[in-house]
Amino acid sequence: LGDSPATVLSPAASHPMASGFHFPLLSPAKIAEELVQFDVAPFANLRAEHIASPQPDLLPGVLGRFFDYFVDAPGDGEGGQLGFSELEVLDNPEHHAEAIRLLRLYNKSQIFLESIHYKDLTLADFTHPTPRRVVEVLSALINFLLYRHDKTELLQSIVSESSDYHERDLELKARIAQIQKEIADHELAEQMEEPMAQQLEADVNALQQKVQVYNKQHLALRAKAAAISDTKEEIHRKITQADFELTKHAQENSKLRSKLVKSPEKVQRGPWKRRNQPVLS
């Protein structure tokens, strides 16, 4: 109750409850207006003077309509046996049907008002109402109705969202059903294609065996190619060595020739001179 905007008033304009909560003391005109607004007025054309000069039927009429519209479930009535407290008030309850109804309403009202932290209700407020007491009781009741109205509006958005969530839930369920159908169709197609898959698996196994054979042949060819490459390198090395030896021998031959004949002209003139020299006797 303390959180409702209707309860934010100065201490001078509010009534303290037993628990320390405060509620606004409304004017008779405001009380009449709110009772009509919440449809708990005991009779048509309720006005401020009815609150300022209350009759014994005012509070029972308001609280009775309040319980009918806001508290009691449909079908709830006022039947049942009286409690001990009621029997103590009335000596002959069977002769006082209206008094019994009033006493039951008082007990229900007292329990409810205590639940909203108003604990000052007395039976005299029903039988001999005073303007001050009527204003207090009805102000407490209206404060609760305003609080309830605020919370109901606050929860209305949550209710609307829950409706959206429900629609979303239906959409998701439909989507799940569709996916489940697609899964079932896929499983059926998989079963129908199983013989083909088995044949393909057998073909793959045969190809894998051939690949293993080809891999072995490939390894053998690589070993043979490596041996040929080694032989080729050895032959190339020998050719290179032979070229080196040939070059070396050619250089040695050239040196020997240079030692034997340094001037070819001298070699050609040498014998001629010896033939033309005089012979000594």
Sequence and secondary structure as in RCSB ss.txt:
>XXXX:A:sequence
LGDSPATVLSPAASHPMASGFHFPLLSPAKIAEELVQFDVAPFANLRAEHIASPQPDLLPGVLGRFFDYFVDAPG
DGEGGQLGFSELEVLDNPEHHAEAIRLLRLYNKSQIFLESIHYKDLTLADFTHPTPRRVVEVLSALINFLLYRHD
KTELLQSIVSESSDYHERDLELKARIAQIQKEIADHELAEQMEEPMAQQLEADVNALQQKVQVYNKQHLALRAKA
AAISDTKEEIHRKITQADFELTKHAQENSKLRSKLVKSPEKVQRGPWKRRNQPVLS
>XXXX:A:secstr
 TTSGGG   GGGEEE TTS EEE   HHHHHHHHHHTT  SSTT  HHHHHS  TTHHHHHHHHHIIIIIS TT
  S S   HHHHHH S GGG HHHHHHHHHHHHHHHHHHHTT     THHHHS  HHHHHHHHHHHHHHHHHHHH
HHHHHHHHHHHHHHHHHHHHHHHHHHHHHHHHHHHHHHHHHHTHHHHHHHHHHHHHHHHHHHHHHHHHHHHHHHH
HHHHHHHHHHHHHHHHHHHHHHHHHHHHHHHHHHH S HHHHHHHHHHHHHS    
